[in-house]
Amino acid sequence: MYDTLIHGALVYDGTGTPPRTTDVALADGCIAAIGQLAGAPARATMAGSGLALAPGFIDAHTHDDTHVIRTPAMLPKLSQGVTTVVVGNCGISAAPVILRGEPPDPMNLLGDRRDFTYPSFADYTRAVDAAQPSVNVAALVGHTALRNNHMDRLDRPATEAEIAAMRAQLRQALEHGAIGLSTGLAYASAFESDAAEVQALAEELDAHGALYTTHLRTEFDAILQAMQEAYDVGAHARVPVIISHLKCAGAGNWGRSREVLASLDAAGRYLPVGCDCYPYAASSSTLDLKQVTSDFDIDITWSTPHPEMAGRKLAEIAAGWSQPLLEAARRLQPAGAVYHGMAETDVQRILAHERTMIGSDGLPNDPLPHPRLWGAFPRVLGHYSRDLKLFALETAVHKMTGLTAARFGLNDRGLVREGFQADLVLFDPATVIDRATFSQPEQPATGIEGVWVNGVLSYHAGQATGQRAGRWLPRGKNLHASFNTYRA
């Protein structure tokens, strides 16, 4: 007897091929059968007529590191159909971390000092499993986290001894199943690290079949040079490279997506490379003085000294204080911000590219989060695929599932295939859409009818069921081979 039988859904299998109408049966947490299964005995059934069934969405870029433990219901992700999150991006991770004070910027995006209680990667994975989150968790190790552990200050390159200590700690995490190393070279806490430091750390990756992901040193005028730096790291270490939240940032950069993507394709001829992207023309992070400009709107999402300013535009705050933008920004720090600094045409071109996965880059600890936290995946399905017809629905699903699973070595996920883990989402292709906005960001999407995580119905009819079946996912044994499965 099957545990669950889903009847007559239009199945998008995650490979990017056109869908077919069929039945899918689940048993013991896996996809047990696919085909005409009418009349087969099952403990639970669900009608799929008129609905699409796809692999559970894999969020390629998150900062849910501490959130999966503190708030294991994970409703912002579960309500979108996300069944797996990749944490540890942009050089910041919850583990391995030993703090001497408050977490340095931007590690404070993950929480305050009380939230960093995982001195080893193994401590973190045990905590994830103990929390029993609603989604699966795969983890990168952050370069900035390693620097924090072994350096007295972060505004300089690391010494040979410090690099050796970082390598040893990274190696330990990789041995325990970390997916790879991430960097956030644009941030002050890592900007002074030189190419030799990053390349030396990346040397640990190849032996473990791990990969390198990077928030580039800049996404502004010198983006092509920053991309080349990333390729150089991958080529030196002989590992795949993923460029995080690829974008053309800043008004002076608008329209450059063609040359940016040409660079990615050129590198792809000699190196496994890819990128992730979120479906919005605005970014969000801590308030960075280097990004303060009058060229586009900057929204303040939080401020420690001036919490009353959350939700207001920096220009309005500066005018009210009768101060220049930069001085007002200094007065607000530490703070968070949304930067409306991209062109929609560039966002669409990057989203549509065959090397692009979908990642939300949501900030769950932000009191006024960017709407991508709650809306990224339904926005791709509804706004970009169905309404704008930027790409076919099977392509949209592939960018969220099969492509991402292959890139990150999640070997038995990301496809609707017999024997794979039963991470699935049932949605209405005619109505699925994001509802989260910049002014009201904490709103679940519509059109998500059911979400199964490891075979357990975890979200149904607009509500979490209370059943949490997520788990920590160690790196697949053949990550490099699976990455190349979808190499263009």
Secondary structure, DSSP 4 states (H G I P E B T S, - for coil): -EEEEEEEEEE--SSSSPPEEEEEEEETTEEEEEE--TT--EEEEEE-TT-EEEEPEEESS---TTHHHHSTT-HHHHTTTEEEEEE--TT--SSS---SSSPPTTGGGG--GGG---SSHHHHHHHHHHH--SSEEEE-EEHHHHHHHH-S-SSSPPPHHHHHHHHHHHHHHHHTT--EEEEETTSHHHHT--HHHHHHHHTTTGGGT-EEEEE-S-SSTTHHHHHHHHHHHHHHHT--EEETT----SGGGTT-HHHHHHHHHHHTTTS-EEEEE-SSS-EEEE--GGG--SSS-EEEEEESS-GGGTTSBHHHHHHHHT--HHHHHHHH-SEEEEE----HHHHHHHHHSTTEEE-----TT-SS--THHHHHHHHIIIIIIIIT-SS-HHHHHHHHTHHHHHHTT-TT-SS--TTSB--EEEE-TTT-B----SSS-----BSEEEEEETTEEEEETTEE-S-----B-PPPTTHHHHHHHT--
